[in-house]
Amino acid sequence: MTRFDDRAQELLNRLREDYESGATALALDTLRGLAAYVEATDPHPTDLTPLLHELRNARPSMIVIGNAMAKVEALLNGGDMPQAVVNQVTRELDNAGSAIARHAISKIPANAVVMTHSASSVVLALFRLLARKQHRFSVICTQSSPGMEGHQLALALNDLGIAVTLITDAQMGLFVSRADVVITGCDTWLADGHFINKSGTCLLALAARAHHKPFWVLGDSFRKSDQASDDVTLEEMPVSELHAPEGDWITPRNIYFETVPESLVTGGINEQGAFSFPDSPQQ
């Protein structure tokens, strides 16, 4: 087992223990932490390889982190300097989110009610762009239990002066009929016509389809995987979050992420623009 210095171990622990941040926010935080580490320690590029491998594998359901670290490693192998490499990858990922928001804004009608699940940083970037452009809209967001990331999103929307209805996950089927469009983030684009996102996304997609609501998935190209849905590892978090009763026959489970067939949603939007999935519902 590789031993890391205190700074590197702190960076790894922060990544492994953050159950609240979305994939992009966590990837950017990790890249910025890596940049601070490189600045403080001035390592030789090859000395970073073990740390990059650990960071790459720390959160398997959030492939954007692994792909960002893989890109850093590939550029380092090409002879570029660590600080410049980490900063370059950070800019590329950050700019991708802004580009997605610009492409997605056309999918939001005037005075729309937008429904979302969990707390995607790129979805929040879209909401901030809409607010800056004085595009009138309101939001329905789920709590996204058990992590309750939806509370963070609701507070951010409140700070923007945007009306937000915060609901339990169990009310998704009840409230989706009141939405004009549904938008979520995406943790991974899989190779077999599925994507990974926070558990509950599939139920929201089914409810949206039943009520004929367009459903757009936002995610940059850093999230592409060559894995299929049957091969992925879906993170299971501590069951203590569920506050489940104890009993000999009770087995609590707390799987945070799930695979969703792309055929259930209207399409995806990445930094290149919007695209439809084969056999997906029409807008």
C-alpha positions in Angstrom: 0.0 0.0 0.0 1.4 3.4 -1.0 2.1 5.8 1.8 1.4 9.5 1.1 2.5 12.6 3.0 0.0 14.4 5.1 -1.0 16.9 2.4 -1.7 14.2 -0.1 -3.5 12.0 2.4 -5.7 15.0 3.4 -6.6 15.5 -0.3 -7.5 11.9 -0.7 -9.6 11.8 2.5 -11.5 14.9 1.5 -12.4 13.3 -1.8 -13.4 10.0 -0.3 -15.5 11.6 2.5 -17.5 14.2 0.6 -21.0 12.7 0.0 -22.6 16.1 -0.6 -20.9 17.7 -3.6 -21.8 16.8 -7.2 -19.3 15.2 -9.5 -18.1 18.3 -11.2 -17.8 20.3 -8.0 -15.9 17.5 -6.4 -13.6 17.1 -9.4 -12.8 20.8 -9.5 -12.2 20.9 -5.8 -9.8 17.9 -6.1 -8.0 19.5 -9.0 -7.6 22.8 -7.1 -6.4 20.8 -4.1 -3.9 19.0 -6.4 -2.7 22.3 -7.7 -2.1 23.6 -4.2 -0.3 20.4 -3.4 2.0 20.7 -6.4 2.7 24.3 -5.6 3.6 23.5 -2.0 5.7 20.4 -2.7 7.1 20.9 -6.2 7.2 17.2 -7.0 8.8 15.6 -10.0 6.1 14.6 -12.5 6.7 10.8 -12.0 6.4 11.2 -8.2 2.7 12.2 -8.8 1.8 9.0 -10.5 0.8 7.0 -7.3 -1.3 9.9 -6.0 -3.0 10.3 -9.4 -3.9 6.6 -9.4 -5.4 6.8 -5.9 -7.4 9.9 -6.8 -8.5 8.3 -10.1 -10.0 5.3 -8.3 -11.3 7.0 -5.1 -14.9 7.6 -6.4 -15.7 5.0 -9.1 -19.3 6.3 -9.7 -17.9 9.7 -10.5 -15.8 9.1 -13.6 -15.3 12.8 -14.3 -12.8 12.7 -11.4 -11.0 9.6 -12.8 -10.9 11.0 -16.4 -9.6 14.4 -15.1 -6.8 12.6 -13.3 -6.1 10.4 -16.3 -5.8 13.6 -18.5 -3.4 15.1 -16.0 -1.3 12.0 -16.0 -1.2 11.8 -19.8 -0.1 15.4 -20.1 2.6 14.9 -17.5 3.8 11.9 -19.5 4.1 14.2 -22.5 6.6 16.3 -20.6 4.5 19.3 -19.4 5.1 20.8 -16.0 2.7 19.7 -13.2 1.4 23.1 -12.2 0.6 24.1 -15.8 -1.0 20.7 -16.5 -3.3 20.7 -13.4 -4.3 24.3 -14.2 -5.1 23.5 -17.8 -7.3 20.5 -16.9 -9.1 22.6 -14.3 -9.8 25.3 -16.9 -11.1 22.8 -19.4 -13.5 21.2 -16.9 -14.7 24.5 -15.6 -15.2 25.9 -19.1 -17.2 22.8 -20.1 -19.8 23.5 -17.5 -20.3 27.1 -18.7 -20.6 25.9 -22.3 -23.2 23.3 -21.3 -25.3 26.0 -19.5 -25.2 28.2 -22.7 -26.4 25.3 -24.8 -29.1 24.3 -22.3 -30.7 27.7 -21.9 -32.6 27.2 -25.1 -34.4 24.3 -23.6 -36.0 26.4 -20.9 -39.2 28.2 -22.0 -40.1 31.6 -20.6 -41.9 31.4 -17.2 -41.0 27.6 -17.1 -41.2 25.5 -14.0 -38.0 23.4 -14.0 -37.8 20.2 -12.0 -34.5 18.6 -10.9 -33.1 16.0 -8.6 -29.9 16.1 -6.5 -27.6 19.1 -6.8 -25.6 19.2 -10.0 -23.1 22.1 -10.3 -23.8 22.3 -14.1 -27.6 22.5 -13.4 -26.9 25.3 -10.9 -24.7 27.0 -13.5 -27.7 26.9 -15.9 -29.9 28.4 -13.2 -27.4 31.2 -12.5 -27.2 32.0 -16.2 -31.0 32.2 -16.5 -31.1 34.5 -13.5 -28.4 36.8 -15.0 -30.3 37.0 -18.2 -33.5 37.8 -16.3 -35.2 34.8 -17.8 -38.2 34.1 -15.6 -38.5 30.6 -14.2 -39.1 28.7 -11.0 -37.8 25.3 -9.7 -39.1 22.2 -8.1 -36.2 20.3 -6.5 -36.1 17.1 -4.4 -34.4 16.8 -1.1 -32.3 14.0 -2.6 -32.2 11.9 0.5 -30.3 10.7 2.4 -27.5 13.2 1.5 -30.1 16.1 1.2 -28.1 17.8 -1.5 -31.3 19.4 -2.6 -31.2 21.6 0.5 -28.0 23.2 -0.8 -29.6 23.8 -4.2 -32.7 25.3 -2.6 -30.5 27.7 -0.6 -28.5 28.7 -3.7 -31.7 29.4 -5.6 -33.1 31.4 -2.7 -29.9 33.5 -2.8 -30.6 34.2 -6.5 -34.1 35.3 -5.7 -35.6 32.3 -7.6 -38.8 30.7 -6.3 -38.1 27.1 -5.4 -40.4 24.3 -4.2 -38.5 21.8 -2.1 -40.1 18.3 -1.9 -39.3 14.9 -0.6 -38.1 12.3 -3.2 -41.3 10.4 -2.6 -43.3 13.3 -4.1 -41.6 13.3 -7.5 -44.5 11.5 -9.2 -46.9 14.0 -7.7 -45.1 17.2 -8.7 -43.7 16.3 -12.1 -47.0 17.1 -13.7 -46.5 20.7 -12.6 -43.2 21.0 -14.4 -42.6 22.2 -17.9 -39.2 20.6 -18.2 -37.0 18.2 -16.2 -33.2 18.7 -16.0 -30.6 16.7 -14.1 -26.9 16.3 -14.1 -25.0 13.1 -15.1 -22.1 11.4 -13.3 -21.1 9.1 -16.1 -22.1 8.5 -19.8 -21.9 4.7 -20.2 -21.0 2.9 -23.5 -24.2 0.9 -23.7 -26.9 3.5 -23.8 -27.2 4.3 -20.1 -25.9 7.0 -17.8 -25.3 7.1 -14.0 -26.7 9.7 -11.7 -28.0 10.0 -8.1 -30.4 7.3 -7.1 -34.0 8.5 -7.8 -33.2 9.8 -11.3 -34.7 6.7 -12.9 -37.9 7.2 -11.0 -38.0 10.8 -12.1 -37.4 9.8 -15.7 -40.2 7.3 -15.6 -42.6 9.9 -14.1 -41.6 12.5 -16.6 -42.2 10.1 -19.5 -45.6 9.2 -18.0 -46.6 12.9 -18.0 -44.9 13.6 -21.4 -42.4 16.1 -20.0 -39.1 16.7 -21.8 -36.1 15.5 -19.7 -32.6 16.8 -20.5 -29.4 15.4 -19.0 -26.4 17.7 -18.6 -22.9 16.3 -18.6 -19.6 17.1 -20.1 -17.3 14.8 -22.2 -15.1 14.2 -19.1 -17.8 11.7 -18.1 -17.5 9.3 -21.0 -16.8 5.7 -20.0 -16.1 2.6 -22.0 -17.9 0.5 -19.3 -21.4 -0.9 -19.7 -24.2 -0.7 -17.1 -23.7 -4.3 -16.0 -20.0 -3.7 -15.3 -20.0 -0.5 -13.2 -19.5 -0.2 -9.5 -22.2 1.8 -7.8 -21.1 3.4 -4.6 -22.8 2.3 -1.4 -22.5 4.8 1.4 -22.7 4.4 5.2 -26.1 2.9 6.2 -26.0 5.2 9.3 -27.4 7.9 7.1 -30.7 6.0 6.9 -31.3 5.9 10.7 -32.7 2.4 10.2 -34.1 0.4 13.1 -31.9 -2.5 14.3 -33.2 -6.1 13.9 -31.9 -9.5 13.1 -33.9 -9.5 9.9 -33.3 -5.9 8.8 -30.7 -5.1 6.2 -30.4 -1.4 5.4 -28.9 -0.5 2.0 -27.7 2.9 0.9 -26.7 2.8 -2.7 -26.2 6.4 -3.8 -26.1 6.0 -7.6 -28.0 4.1 -10.3 -27.9 3.5 -14.0 -30.6 5.0 -16.1 -31.4 4.0 -19.7 -31.0 6.9 -22.1 -34.2 5.8 -23.9 -36.2 7.2 -20.9 -35.1 10.8 -21.5 -35.2 13.3 -24.3 -31.5 13.8 -24.8 -28.2 15.0 -23.4 -26.3 18.3 -23.5 -22.5 18.5 -23.3 -20.1 21.2 -24.1 -20.5 20.6 -27.9 -24.3 21.1 -27.7 -27.6 19.1 -27.4 -28.0 15.6 -28.8 -30.8 13.1 -28.9 -30.6 9.5 -27.8 -31.7 6.7 -30.1 -35.4 5.9 -29.5 -35.7 8.6 -27.0 -39.0 10.4 -26.5 -39.5 13.5 -28.6 -39.6 17.0 -27.2 
